[in-house]
Amino acid sequence: MARKTKQEAAATREGILDAALACFHEHGVAGTSLAAIGERAGFSRGAVYWHFKNKTEVLEAMINRERVHFINRLRHAYARERSTPIEDLRSAMLISVGEIAHDQRLRDMMEIMLRNDLSAESLAMQQLQRDSVDEEMDIFCRALLRAQELGQLRDGVNINTLARILHACLVGVLYGAMLQPEHFDLEGDSRETMDAMLSYYVTPGVFTPGTAPLPLPTPDPAA
């Protein structure tokens, strides 16, 4: 019975986050209340408060639920037991972009993150984004350091600079595709951009531009 109760609580939490995403996308963060989220999910306001203290917690949990898969994929790129950090880094980025391109829910979440207002929740989201960039940049640098140790980067490459460039290129294509989807091929443009940058900095033969991303281990939902 305890296991069933735990499973039901997890299902309720997921339902609240799904409803929050829909409400935030349709009405904005400032224009959405916890009561509205609960009504959309089919739960009482008390059920929402049992899982989340406030709207900021809901927003952060909604974003982190999806982001954890991207982070787990990125971490494979600096694993000592693997010897393909450049291909792993490239694959992690392209696989995640492909998911966004084909999953309306993920695109809706990206649009929510693009919007700005002066609400406490939006300010908290901006801080979450800054913290996320710090974490992602650390992973990029670890992966590139691993590549450097394996002789997969050209001589004189500054790892911190390359990490910033790769991250900026990825974010730029994603945001452009969210703002003006008619002008962007999200998957194609991301692949072309990543491959152009990597080809300039990476030792020839380390990866083949234009190829499909490598299969990576399935992210652990509990991670």
FITIBA-596159 format. One record per residue: residue in three letters; residue number from 1; x, y, z of N, C-alpha, C, CB in turn. Coordinates in steps of 0.001 Angstrom, whole numbers, always signed. Atoms other than C-alpha are relative to their C-alpha. Glycine has a CB too. Example, Ala and Ser with C-alpha at 12.3 -4.5 7.8 and 13.67 -1.06 7.14 Angstrom:
// FITIBA-596159
{atom ALA, 1, {+890, -1190, +0}, {+12300, -4500, +7800}, {+900, +1200, +0}, {-992, +27, +1246}}
{atom SER, 2, {-820, -1190, -60}, {+13670, -1060, +7140}, {-770, +1090, +730}, {+414, +462, -1415}}
//
This chain:
// FITIBA-596159
{atom MET, 1, {+828, -1197, +0}, {+0, +0, +0}, {+872, +1262, +0}, {-942, -2, +1217}}
{atom ALA, 2, {-888, -1153, -49}, {+2862, +2354, +839}, {+604, +268, -1372}, {+1107, -218, +1036}}
{atom ARG, 3, {-571, -186, +1325}, {+4399, +1731, -2573}, {-1024, +628, -929}, {+495, -1334, -570}}
{atom LYS, 4, {+1045, -561, +855}, {+1098, +2461, -4280}, {-208, +1481, +327}, {-1327, -784, +172}}
{atom THR, 5, {+184, -1391, -396}, {+705, +5665, -2279}, {+1140, +868, -539}, {-84, +116, +1535}}
{atom LYS, 6, {-1142, -734, +521}, {+4214, +6751, -3283}, {-120, +200, -1508}, {+1298, -732, +334}}
{atom GLN, 7, {+185, -95, +1449}, {+3452, +6014, -6935}, {-1095, +1001, -346}, {-339, -1373, -590}}
{atom GLU, 8, {+1094, -944, +248}, {+198, +7946, -6740}, {+458, +1431, +239}, {-1207, -323, +894}}
{atom ALA, 9, {-518, -1345, -283}, {+1993, +10923, -5181}, {+886, +480, -1148}, {+793, +12, +1332}}
{atom ALA, 10, {-866, -366, +1122}, {+4564, +10860, -7976}, {-824, +334, -1234}, {+983, -1135, -315}}
{atom ALA, 11, {+862, -266, +1150}, {+1808, +10692, -10583}, {-718, +1338, +151}, {-1021, -1128, -174}}
{atom THR, 12, {+649, -1292, -260}, {+23, +13633, -8946}, {+971, +1142, -271}, {-517, +72, +1456}}
{atom ARG, 13, {-1018, -1039, +215}, {+3233, +15661, -8974}, {+237, +217, -1501}, {+1331, -388, +704}}
{atom GLU, 14, {-210, -119, +1441}, {+3784, +14920, -12676}, {-1193, +681, -669}, {+238, -1384, -624}}
{atom GLY, 15, {+1193, -627, +560}, {+198, +15886, -13439}, {-37, +1494, +272}, {-1245, -652, +562}}
{atom ILE, 16, {-59, -1429, -347}, {+660, +19207, -11630}, {+997, +719, -910}, {+398, +190, +1496}}
{atom LEU, 17, {-1011, -635, +845}, {+3836, +19944, -13610}, {-465, +98, -1456}, {+1316, -778, +76}}
{atom ASP, 18, {+549, -59, +1360}, {+2133, +19086, -16917}, {-1020, +1134, -119}, {-656, -1349, -382}}
{atom ALA, 19, {+1013, -1056, +15}, {-759, +21388, -16031}, {+640, +1369, +115}, {-1005, -204, +1130}}
{atom ALA, 20, {-699, -1276, -152}, {+1620, +24148, -14944}, {+617, +437, -1316}, {+1081, -102, +1078}}
{atom LEU, 21, {-606, -344, +1283}, {+3453, +24005, -18256}, {-1051, +554, -953}, {+689, -1228, -621}}
{atom ALA, 22, {+1073, -458, +891}, {+179, +24350, -20160}, {-506, +1382, +416}, {-1165, -1009, -1}}
{atom CYS, 23, {+509, -1292, -485}, {-1019, +27227, -17952}, {+1019, +1114, -212}, {-365, -93, +1488}}
{atom PHE, 24, {-1041, -1018, +192}, {+2296, +29100, -18043}, {+114, +384, -1463}, {+1354, -503, +517}}
{atom HIS, 25, {-130, -281, +1429}, {+2424, +28790, -21814}, {-1182, +809, -509}, {+124, -1300, -791}}
{atom GLU, 26, {+1205, -672, +488}, {-1154, +29957, -22339}, {-202, +1373, +631}, {-1213, -861, +267}}
{atom HIS, 27, {+345, -1219, -728}, {-1400, +32693, -19676}, {+1204, +745, +574}, {-939, -338, +1109}}
{atom GLY, 28, {-1179, -612, -587}, {+2190, +33500, -18702}, {+161, -416, +1455}, {-79, +1517, -109}}
{atom VAL, 29, {-255, +368, -1391}, {+3809, +32881, -15342}, {-760, +916, +948}, {+1502, +53, +305}}
{atom ALA, 30, {+670, -951, -885}, {+2442, +36052, -13759}, {-1514, -167, -35}, {+371, +1425, -382}}
{atom GLY, 31, {+1446, +126, +150}, {-1057, +35326, -15078}, {-564, -1339, +426}, {-368, +245, -1402}}
{atom THR, 32, {+430, +1335, -426}, {-1228, +31819, -13607}, {+64, -108, +1515}, {+872, -1095, -654}}
{atom SER, 33, {+16, +223, -1449}, {-2220, +30945, -10042}, {+124, -1494, +285}, {-1301, +573, +640}}
{atom LEU, 34, {-55, +1405, -388}, {-1681, +27716, -8130}, {-1373, -646, -95}, {+549, -142, +1415}}
{atom ALA, 35, {+1361, +531, +107}, {-5437, +27324, -8039}, {-318, -371, -1444}, {-1024, +1024, +523}}
{atom ALA, 36, {+239, +287, +1417}, {-5563, +27503, -11833}, {+749, -1248, -439}, {+417, +1192, -867}}
{atom ILE, 37, {-769, +1195, +328}, {-2835, +24890, -12086}, {-696, -1245, +524}, {+1416, +96, +573}}
{atom GLY, 38, {+711, +1125, -576}, {-4707, +22598, -9731}, {-1264, -332, -762}, {-333, +280, +1431}}
{atom GLU, 39, {+1229, +227, +763}, {-7942, +23071, -11654}, {+317, -649, -1341}, {-758, +1323, -214}}
{atom ARG, 40, {-393, +563, +1286}, {-6182, +22323, -14941}, {+407, -1470, +146}, {+1152, +812, -606}}
{atom ALA, 41, {-461, +1363, -240}, {-4655, +19173, -13443}, {-1103, -911, +530}, {+1152, +15, +970}}
{atom GLY, 42, {+1076, +796, -573}, {-7929, +18069, -11868}, {+203, -318, +1463}, {-148, -1266, -758}}
{atom PHE, 43, {-270, +195, -1418}, {-6632, +18362, -8312}, {-416, +1242, +783}, {+1494, -317, +234}}
{atom SER, 44, {+332, -1135, -844}, {-7535, +20571, -5380}, {+1226, +886, +181}, {-536, -473, +1366}}
{atom ARG, 45, {-1112, -898, -279}, {-5436, +23596, -4496}, {+874, -566, +1110}, {-513, +1394, +382}}
{atom GLY, 46, {-758, +615, -1094}, {-4445, +21721, -1330}, {+972, -1051, -505}, {-945, -622, +1009}}
{atom ALA, 47, {-888, +1021, +564}, {-3000, +18902, -3419}, {+1230, +646, -618}, {-741, -845, -1052}}
{atom VAL, 48, {-1136, -718, +585}, {-835, +21418, -5255}, {+944, +472, +1099}, {-487, +1202, -844}}
{atom TYR, 49, {-831, -510, -1097}, {+372, +22967, -1980}, {+694, -1130, +758}, {-850, +825, +968}}
{atom TRP, 50, {-642, +1129, -667}, {+1169, +19514, -625}, {+1342, -308, -670}, {-921, -1248, -26}}
{atom HIS, 51, {-1220, +275, +756}, {+3818, +19164, -3363}, {+900, +1223, -148}, {-356, -525, -1362}}
{atom PHE, 52, {-776, -1207, +286}, {+4900, +22785, -3845}, {-443, +1139, +915}, {-152, +408, -1483}}
{atom LYS, 53, {+326, -1110, -896}, {+5115, +25769, -1492}, {-559, +1206, -752}, {+1234, +413, +782}}
{atom ASN, 54, {+399, -1191, +738}, {+4641, +28369, -4198}, {+222, -225, -1496}, {+788, +1241, +492}}
{atom LYS, 55, {-96, +88, +1457}, {+4637, +29055, -7931}, {+1446, -116, -461}, {-652, +1216, -646}}
{atom THR, 56, {-1410, +84, +365}, {+8407, +29478, -8032}, {+489, -1442, +51}, {+846, +876, +926}}
{atom GLU, 57, {-393, +1405, -105}, {+8904, +25900, -6832}, {-569, -814, -1155}, {-465, -588, +1336}}
{atom VAL, 58, {+604, +701, +1127}, {+6500, +24683, -9507}, {+804, +261, -1269}, {-1469, +435, -190}}
{atom LEU, 59, {-728, -400, +1201}, {+8363, +26602, -12208}, {+1372, -681, -51}, {+160, +1533, -45}}
{atom GLU, 60, {-1332, +599, -38}, {+11776, +25349, -11112}, {-72, -1506, -211}, {+688, +313, +1330}}
{atom ALA, 61, {+144, +1446, +164}, {+10589, +21743, -10875}, {-371, -358, -1436}, {-1057, -542, +965}}
{atom MET, 62, {+405, +226, +1388}, {+8980, +21969, -14320}, {+1204, +53, -933}, {-1047, +1038, -429}}
{atom ILE, 63, {-1182, -145, +856}, {+12235, +23160, -15910}, {+1011, -1106, +280}, {+652, +1378, +211}}
{atom ASN, 64, {-1006, +1002, -350}, {+14510, +20780, -14008}, {-410, -1405, -415}, {+265, +30, +1485}}
{atom ARG, 65, {+477, +1313, +420}, {+12327, +17793, -14895}, {+498, -343, -1405}, {-1531, -49, +45}}
{atom GLU, 66, {-441, +230, +1374}, {+13268, +18197, -18554}, {+1514, +171, -132}, {-724, +955, -957}}
{atom ARG, 67, {-1415, -325, +147}, {+16749, +19628, -18116}, {+906, -1125, +483}, {+318, +1269, +756}}
{atom VAL, 68, {-846, +1044, -573}, {+18048, +16648, -16114}, {+468, -976, -1070}, {-751, -750, +1100}}
{atom HIS, 69, {-403, +936, +1044}, {+18100, +14491, -19246}, {+1172, +560, -805}, {-1185, -311, -929}}
{atom PHE, 70, {-1083, -646, +734}, {+20303, +16994, -21095}, {+1292, -52, +801}, {-364, +1454, -331}}
{atom ILE, 71, {-1181, +2, -857}, {+22702, +17240, -18150}, {+593, -1400, +103}, {-348, +530, +1393}}
{atom ASN, 72, {-506, +1372, -110}, {+22955, +13463, -17784}, {+699, -439, -1280}, {-1143, -963, +326}}
{atom ARG, 73, {-668, +332, +1266}, {+23778, +13108, -21464}, {+1356, +700, -82}, {-886, +401, -1211}}
{atom LEU, 74, {-1250, -749, +74}, {+26425, +15828, -21264}, {+1090, -653, +849}, {-221, +1444, +449}}
{atom ARG, 75, {-993, +540, -918}, {+28139, +14097, -18352}, {+745, -1202, -569}, {-662, -385, +1290}}
{atom HIS, 76, {-704, +1117, +628}, {+28983, +11101, -20504}, {+1256, +479, -728}, {-928, -734, -977}}
{atom ALA, 77, {-1089, -513, +825}, {+31331, +13370, -22456}, {+1327, +88, +740}, {-362, +1350, -528}}
{atom TYR, 78, {-1272, -51, -722}, {+33911, +13542, -19655}, {+236, -1250, +851}, {+44, +1236, +885}}
{atom ALA, 79, {-177, +1243, -745}, {+33518, +10008, -18272}, {+1349, -635, -351}, {-1158, -984, -299}}
{atom ARG, 80, {-1340, +539, +229}, {+36957, +8418, -17862}, {-41, -1307, -777}, {+713, -213, +1325}}
{atom GLU, 81, {+63, +1291, +686}, {+35748, +5083, -19236}, {-305, +143, -1488}, {-1047, -879, +649}}
{atom ARG, 82, {+295, -231, +1407}, {+34855, +6693, -22579}, {+1156, +772, -643}, {-1338, +771, -163}}
{atom SER, 83, {-1129, -627, +696}, {+37321, +7884, -25221}, {-456, +860, -1179}, {+970, -1069, -491}}
{atom THR, 84, {+550, -799, +1108}, {+35050, +9932, -27502}, {-684, +1259, +530}, {-1004, -839, -832}}
{atom PRO, 85, {+672, -1152, -616}, {+34397, +13179, -25580}, {-589, +980, -1012}, {+969, +733, +885}}
{atom ILE, 86, {+526, -936, +988}, {+33949, +15326, -28714}, {-1284, -548, -608}, {+1042, +276, -1101}}
{atom GLU, 87, {+1212, +601, +575}, {+31476, +12924, -30298}, {-1113, -94, +1033}, {+307, -1393, -563}}
{atom ASP, 88, {+1020, +84, -1050}, {+29709, +12456, -26970}, {-618, +1368, +265}, {+606, -567, +1296}}
{atom LEU, 89, {+513, -1352, -220}, {+29419, +16216, -26441}, {-898, +418, -1158}, {+1160, +1003, +168}}
{atom ARG, 90, {+796, -321, +1186}, {+28188, +16731, -30003}, {-1322, -764, +15}, {+787, -326, -1283}}
{atom SER, 91, {+1208, +827, +4}, {+25718, +13853, -29680}, {-997, +446, +1064}, {+364, -1464, +216}}
{atom ALA, 92, {+894, -446, -1075}, {+24332, +15068, -26342}, {-765, +1244, -413}, {+793, +276, +1283}}
{atom MET, 93, {+658, -1232, +435}, {+23606, +18478, -27846}, {-1005, -270, -1119}, {+1041, +1020, -467}}
{atom LEU, 94, {+876, +230, +1155}, {+22117, +17188, -31107}, {-1197, -872, +354}, {+782, -646, -1131}}
{atom ILE, 95, {+1135, +833, -437}, {+19969, +14499, -29446}, {-1029, +862, +729}, {+486, -1160, +923}}
{atom SER, 96, {+918, -846, -758}, {+18507, +17079, -27069}, {-710, +1002, -905}, {+752, +735, +1105}}
{atom VAL, 97, {+639, -898, +968}, {+17876, +19530, -29918}, {-1068, -745, -794}, {+1051, +607, -957}}
{atom GLY, 98, {+986, +799, +728}, {+16126, +16748, -31829}, {-1262, -231, +804}, {+595, -1325, -395}}
{atom GLU, 99, {+1180, +179, -855}, {+13842, +16132, -28875}, {-842, +1273, +30}, {+423, -391, +1434}}
{atom ILE, 100, {+731, -1269, +5}, {+12929, +19809, -28739}, {-729, +197, -1323}, {+956, +1176, +258}}
{atom ALA, 101, {+588, -194, +1324}, {+12280, +19851, -32495}, {-1268, -820, -187}, {+1005, -360, -1075}}
{atom HIS, 102, {+1120, +911, +237}, {+9797, +16976, -32250}, {-971, -115, +1178}, {+530, -1357, -331}}
{atom ASP, 103, {+851, +87, -1190}, {+8205, +17525, -28824}, {-570, +1380, +302}, {+796, -550, +1224}}
{atom GLN, 104, {+639, -1291, -203}, {+5701, +20372, -28564}, {+102, +451, +1449}, {-1455, -63, -424}}
{atom ARG, 105, {-95, -365, -1421}, {+5848, +20249, -24769}, {+1331, +674, +301}, {-173, -1243, +891}}
{atom LEU, 106, {-1311, -590, -225}, {+9567, +20972, -24798}, {+111, +1369, -658}, {+1091, -922, -525}}
{atom ARG, 107, {-40, -1312, +647}, {+9118, +23804, -27282}, {-796, +1022, +792}, {-539, -89, -1427}}
{atom ASP, 108, {+786, -903, -846}, {+6411, +25306, -25079}, {+811, +462, +1203}, {-1289, -688, +469}}
{atom MET, 109, {-799, -368, -1157}, {+8783, +25213, -22129}, {+1081, +1006, -390}, {+631, -1244, +631}}
{atom MET, 110, {-1006, -960, +462}, {+11477, +26985, -24154}, {-612, +1382, -180}, {+630, -472, -1319}}
{atom GLU, 111, {+667, -1286, +183}, {+8994, +29708, -25038}, {-281, +671, +1332}, {-1297, -181, -774}}
{atom ILE, 112, {+235, -553, -1337}, {+8079, +30149, -21382}, {+1280, +626, +537}, {-510, -1095, +966}}
{atom MET, 113, {-1270, -490, -510}, {+11756, +30611, -20545}, {+483, +1247, -736}, {+1042, -1085, -97}}
{atom LEU, 114, {-372, -1181, +769}, {+12101, +33260, -23250}, {-717, +1255, +479}, {-294, -226, -1462}}
{atom ARG, 115, {+801, -1152, -396}, {+9430, +35482, -21760}, {+567, +614, +1277}, {-1476, -405, +202}}
{atom ASN, 116, {-498, -710, -1179}, {+10381, +38098, -19195}, {-1067, +954, +540}, {+1294, +777, -341}}
{atom ASP, 117, {+815, -1015, -655}, {+8329, +40063, -16711}, {+625, +265, +1359}, {-1503, -450, +133}}
{atom LEU, 118, {-595, -387, -1279}, {+8954, +41518, -13276}, {-521, -825, +1172}, {-259, +1461, +262}}
{atom SER, 119, {+520, +826, -1082}, {+7216, +38779, -11318}, {+1147, -692, +727}, {-1002, -1038, -540}}
{atom ALA, 120, {-1023, +687, -788}, {+9142, +37048, -8541}, {+360, -1330, -640}, {-480, -217, +1441}}
{atom GLU, 121, {-247, +1290, +631}, {+8760, +33776, -10413}, {+931, +135, -1205}, {-1318, -638, -426}}
{atom SER, 122, {-854, -195, +1171}, {+10319, +35123, -13594}, {+1423, +377, +417}, {-588, +1085, -917}}
{atom LEU, 123, {-1334, -327, -503}, {+13200, +36625, -11627}, {+698, -1255, +521}, {-87, +1065, +1112}}
{atom ALA, 124, {-567, +1263, -476}, {+13711, +33228, -9981}, {+412, -870, -1177}, {-1009, -750, +891}}
{atom MET, 125, {-333, +783, +1189}, {+13653, +31604, -13422}, {+1283, +501, -643}, {-1144, +48, -1010}}
{atom GLN, 126, {-1228, -557, +559}, {+16359, +33982, -14632}, {+1214, -455, +804}, {-73, +1532, -32}}
{atom GLN, 127, {-1106, +493, -829}, {+18538, +32987, -11670}, {+244, -1474, -269}, {-294, +225, +1496}}
{atom LEU, 128, {-139, +1420, +322}, {+17847, +29328, -12436}, {+744, -178, -1316}, {-1380, -677, -73}}
{atom GLN, 129, {-683, +73, +1284}, {+18973, +29927, -16014}, {+1480, +321, +152}, {-647, +952, -1002}}
{atom ARG, 130, {-1413, -333, -224}, {+22193, +31579, -14810}, {+728, -1170, +661}, {+128, +1271, +874}}
{atom ASP, 131, {-607, +1152, -673}, {+22873, +28638, -12488}, {+159, -1164, -977}, {-853, -432, +1215}}
{atom SER, 132, {-57, +1076, +985}, {+22114, +26234, -15345}, {+1166, +192, -952}, {-1305, -77, -781}}
{atom VAL, 133, {-1119, -292, +904}, {+24597, +27950, -17636}, {+1326, -310, +690}, {-34, +1481, -458}}
{atom ASP, 134, {-1230, +295, -739}, {+27276, +27708, -14932}, {+264, -1510, +26}, {-89, +553, +1443}}
{atom GLU, 135, {-163, +1456, -60}, {+26655, +23967, -14575}, {+351, -572, -1371}, {-1281, -660, +531}}
{atom GLU, 136, {-258, +505, +1348}, {+26570, +23367, -18320}, {+1399, +367, -477}, {-1038, +541, -975}}
{atom MET, 137, {-1338, -417, +394}, {+29759, +25366, -18899}, {+1060, -844, +703}, {+210, +1484, +313}}
{atom ASP, 138, {-936, +855, -728}, {+31527, +23324, -16219}, {+104, -1360, -679}, {-440, -164, +1472}}
{atom ILE, 139, {-9, +1300, +669}, {+30499, +20111, -17992}, {+697, +99, -1357}, {-1439, -527, -175}}
{atom PHE, 140, {-666, -202, +1285}, {+31569, +21472, -21381}, {+1522, +24, +191}, {-486, +1317, -663}}
{atom CYS, 141, {-1443, -110, -235}, {+34993, +22354, -19964}, {+603, -1343, +399}, {+285, +1041, +1085}}
{atom ARG, 142, {-489, +1328, -381}, {+35390, +18920, -18370}, {+140, -901, -1220}, {-941, -647, +1024}}
{atom ALA, 143, {-39, +824, +1203}, {+34556, +17230, -21669}, {+1134, +434, -926}, {-1340, +71, -737}}
{atom LEU, 144, {-1061, -501, +871}, {+36926, +19452, -23620}, {+1388, -263, +582}, {-184, +1492, -242}}
{atom LEU, 145, {-1266, +347, -639}, {+39701, +18886, -21084}, {+325, -1469, -260}, {-57, +285, +1522}}
{atom ARG, 146, {-187, +1425, +311}, {+39197, +15145, -21566}, {+445, -160, -1456}, {-1315, -801, +258}}
{atom ALA, 147, {-385, +60, +1408}, {+39412, +15676, -25335}, {+1439, +465, -190}, {-948, +853, -851}}
{atom GLN, 148, {-1372, -510, +94}, {+42615, +17681, -24903}, {+993, -1048, +486}, {+155, +1298, +816}}
{atom GLU, 149, {-878, +1050, -527}, {+44145, +14903, -22805}, {+189, -1124, -1012}, {-566, -564, +1306}}
{atom LEU, 150, {-51, +1066, +993}, {+43359, +12465, -25631}, {+551, +480, -1338}, {-1378, -586, -196}}
{atom GLY, 151, {-560, -527, +1232}, {+44909, +14726, -28258}, {-1025, +277, -1079}, {+1005, -939, -522}}
{atom GLN, 152, {+1073, -198, +971}, {+41565, +15477, -29910}, {-277, +1467, -304}, {-1254, -648, +499}}
{atom LEU, 153, {+133, -1422, +299}, {+41893, +19279, -29888}, {+1270, +497, -665}, {-296, +811, +1281}}
{atom ARG, 154, {-1163, -586, +648}, {+44191, +21337, -32076}, {+879, +703, +1035}, {-434, +986, -1104}}
{atom ASP, 155, {-932, -668, -910}, {+47258, +22870, -30461}, {-449, +1449, +254}, {+1441, -28, -582}}
{atom GLY, 156, {+279, -1385, -352}, {+46668, +26121, -28609}, {-1454, +333, +262}, {+484, +862, -1062}}
{atom VAL, 157, {+1420, -268, -247}, {+42910, +25741, -28147}, {-210, +367, +1467}, {-870, -1230, -383}}
{atom ASN, 158, {+362, -405, -1354}, {+41615, +27605, -25094}, {-1342, -658, +334}, {-79, +1574, +131}}
{atom ILE, 159, {+1182, +792, -330}, {+39109, +25275, -23461}, {-1161, +882, +445}, {+330, -1009, +1091}}
{atom ASN, 160, {+1074, -869, -482}, {+37139, +28016, -21698}, {-645, +773, -1145}, {+536, +973, +1050}}
{atom THR, 161, {+531, -729, +1147}, {+36784, +29983, -24925}, {-868, -906, -867}, {+1140, +593, -832}}
{atom LEU, 162, {+762, +936, +832}, {+35653, +26941, -26910}, {-1315, -387, +677}, {+834, -1260, -292}}
{atom ALA, 163, {+1235, +345, -719}, {+33120, +26003, -24203}, {-1025, +1120, -142}, {+293, -271, +1497}}
{atom ARG, 164, {+923, -1132, +140}, {+31616, +29510, -24332}, {-568, +76, -1420}, {+712, +1319, +355}}
{atom ILE, 165, {+455, -89, +1389}, {+31448, +29456, -28143}, {-1023, -1082, -316}, {+1187, -109, -959}}
{atom LEU, 166, {+932, +1095, +271}, {+29770, +26053, -28327}, {-1340, +231, +691}, {+599, -1334, +454}}
{atom HIS, 167, {+1243, -245, -742}, {+27247, +26963, -25647}, {-785, +1141, -629}, {+302, +317, +1476}}
{atom ALA, 168, {+676, -1145, +614}, {+26483, +30320, -27268}, {-637, -377, -1331}, {+983, +1150, -201}}
{atom CYS, 169, {+562, +435, +1287}, {+25964, +28684, -30668}, {-1271, -818, +205}, {+1033, -825, -787}}
{atom LEU, 170, {+1166, +849, -270}, {+23574, +26099, -29243}, {-1180, +845, +469}, {+341, -1072, +1056}}
{atom VAL, 171, {+1065, -844, -540}, {+21571, +28662, -27271}, {-538, +936, -1079}, {+512, +812, +1205}}
{atom GLY, 172, {+435, -913, +1053}, {+21498, +31054, -30225}, {-948, -632, -987}, {+1179, +530, -729}}
{atom VAL, 173, {+884, +689, +951}, {+19984, +28523, -32604}, {-1325, -357, +668}, {+681, -1276, -553}}
{atom LEU, 174, {+1230, +359, -710}, {+17481, +27341, -29987}, {-922, +1204, +158}, {+330, -587, +1374}}
{atom TYR, 175, {+822, -1184, -219}, {+16283, +30843, -29152}, {-525, +554, -1320}, {+798, +1072, +742}}
{atom GLY, 176, {+456, -472, +1306}, {+16149, +31851, -32803}, {-1152, -828, -525}, {+1139, -21, -996}}
{atom ALA, 177, {+1053, +883, +481}, {+14032, +28829, -33626}, {-1291, +163, +796}, {+463, -1441, +60}}
{atom MET, 178, {+1198, -230, -796}, {+11669, +29580, -30755}, {-684, +1318, -392}, {+352, +10, +1494}}
{atom LEU, 179, {+549, -1320, +315}, {+11242, +33234, -31734}, {-531, +81, -1426}, {+1056, +1064, +210}}
{atom GLN, 180, {+395, -57, +1409}, {+11038, +32753, -35517}, {+167, -1377, -641}, {+837, +1062, -765}}
{atom PRO, 181, {-157, +1369, +494}, {+10498, +29070, -36297}, {-49, -119, -1517}, {-1059, -867, +589}}
{atom GLU, 182, {+98, +77, +1463}, {+9690, +29839, -39927}, {+1345, +248, -671}, {-1023, +1006, -514}}
{atom HIS, 183, {-1297, -316, +585}, {+13289, +30983, -40482}, {+1094, -1001, +377}, {+416, +1379, +421}}
{atom PHE, 184, {-1029, +914, -494}, {+15097, +28115, -38748}, {-389, -1456, -215}, {+260, +251, +1477}}
{atom ASP, 185, {+102, +1458, -22}, {+15589, +24397, -39277}, {+750, -429, +1255}, {+597, -680, -1328}}
{atom LEU, 186, {-624, +173, -1310}, {+16240, +23583, -35634}, {+1051, -1097, -6}, {-1052, -309, +1040}}
{atom GLU, 187, {-962, +1101, -6}, {+17890, +20213, -36124}, {+1144, +250, -982}, {-701, -1313, -340}}
{atom GLY, 188, {-1017, -207, +1023}, {+19708, +21042, -39354}, {+947, +1139, +329}, {-654, +261, -1319}}
{atom ASP, 189, {-840, -1152, -329}, {+20941, +24446, -38252}, {+895, -276, +1201}, {-867, +1221, +274}}
{atom SER, 190, {-816, +345, -1169}, {+22131, +23090, -34900}, {+1162, -899, -405}, {-860, -694, +1077}}
{atom ARG, 191, {-1062, +911, +444}, {+24062, +20293, -36579}, {+1064, +753, -800}, {-592, -1145, -851}}
{atom GLU, 192, {-959, -749, +815}, {+25652, +22641, -39133}, {+861, +934, +862}, {-741, +812, -1075}}
{atom THR, 193, {-731, -928, -860}, {+26608, +25165, -36450}, {+1009, -733, +869}, {-967, +788, +877}}
{atom MET, 194, {-907, +757, -850}, {+28088, +22585, -34072}, {+1167, -553, -807}, {-747, -1135, +697}}
{atom ASP, 195, {-1054, +622, +803}, {+30014, +20864, -36852}, {+992, +1039, -519}, {-612, -769, -1171}}
{atom ALA, 196, {-899, -1052, +479}, {+31422, +24126, -38211}, {+958, +434, +1109}, {-808, +1210, -512}}
{atom MET, 197, {-841, -417, -1113}, {+32698, +25159, -34793}, {+991, -1093, +390}, {-862, +376, +1198}}
{atom LEU, 198, {-877, +1090, -405}, {+34071, +21748, -33882}, {+1090, -256, -1038}, {-812, -1269, +229}}
{atom SER, 199, {-989, +246, +1050}, {+35808, +21357, -37248}, {+1172, +971, +93}, {-654, +106, -1375}}
{atom TYR, 200, {-1049, -1017, -116}, {+37765, +24546, -36579}, {+952, -297, +1155}, {-624, +1380, +187}}
{atom TYR, 201, {-790, +170, -1214}, {+38978, +23508, -33135}, {+478, -1434, +243}, {-801, +453, +1172}}
{atom VAL, 202, {-264, +1406, -296}, {+39085, +19695, -33238}, {+975, -594, -1019}, {-1315, -802, +12}}
{atom THR, 203, {-950, +679, +872}, {+41832, +17498, -34672}, {-748, -743, -1111}, {+882, -980, +812}}
{atom PRO, 204, {+676, +695, +1108}, {+40835, +16178, -38138}, {-106, -1501, +254}, {+746, +249, -1316}}
{atom GLY, 205, {+228, +1430, -153}, {+39337, +12691, -38076}, {-650, -408, +1297}, {+1266, -706, -127}}
{atom VAL, 206, {+608, +335, -1288}, {+37964, +12880, -34544}, {-1499, -250, -144}, {+249, +1121, +1014}}
{atom PHE, 207, {+1416, +230, +276}, {+34392, +13158, -35830}, {-250, +318, -1473}, {-917, +872, +936}}
{atom THR, 208, {+355, -233, +1392}, {+32637, +13228, -39190}, {-1171, +967, -69}, {-345, -1325, -713}}
{atom PRO, 209, {+1100, -978, +90}, {+30583, +16389, -39854}, {-1172, -549, -800}, {+494, +1302, -639}}
{atom GLY, 210, {+1204, +386, +710}, {+27012, +15809, -40930}, {-580, -1346, +389}, {+274, -4, -1429}}
{atom THR, 211, {+489, +1318, -376}, {+26666, +12366, -39382}, {-1006, +84, +1145}, {+1163, -900, +390}}
{atom ALA, 212, {+972, +74, -1093}, {+23911, +11327, -36985}, {+735, -87, +1331}, {-948, -1217, -179}}
{atom PRO, 213, {-653, +89, -1313}, {+24704, +11641, -33274}, {+183, -1432, +448}, {-802, +754, +1039}}
{atom LEU, 214, {-215, +1312, -571}, {+26132, +8649, -31455}, {-1126, -355, +966}, {+1353, -57, +708}}
{atom PRO, 215, {+938, +398, -1071}, {+23707, +6637, -29351}, {+687, +123, +1344}, {-517, -1458, -209}}
{atom LEU, 216, {-546, -155, -1337}, {+24249, +7485, -25709}, {-840, -801, +985}, {+52, +1490, +406}}
{atom PRO, 217, {+801, +699, -1000}, {+23182, +5598, -22581}, {-1258, +776, +363}, {+824, -252, +1247}}
{atom THR, 218, {+1261, -638, -347}, {+19586, +6301, -21640}, {+123, +731, +1325}, {-1128, -1030, +64}}
{atom PRO, 219, {-88, -729, -1273}, {+19403, +9060, -18985}, {-824, -679, +1082}, {-468, +1449, -178}}
{atom ASP, 220, {+697, +582, -1140}, {+18399, +7782, -15549}, {-979, +1023, +559}, {+1001, -461, +1092}}
{atom PRO, 221, {+984, -969, -504}, {+15109, +9501, -14554}, {+191, +309, +1476}, {-1405, -519, -227}}
{atom ALA, 222, {-177, -201, -1441}, {+16108, +9097, -10895}, {+1267, +768, +325}, {+22, -1332, +714}}
{atom ALA, 223, {-1283, -671, -239}, {+19463, +10830, -11380}, {-206, +1428, +423}, {+874, -46, -1240}}
//
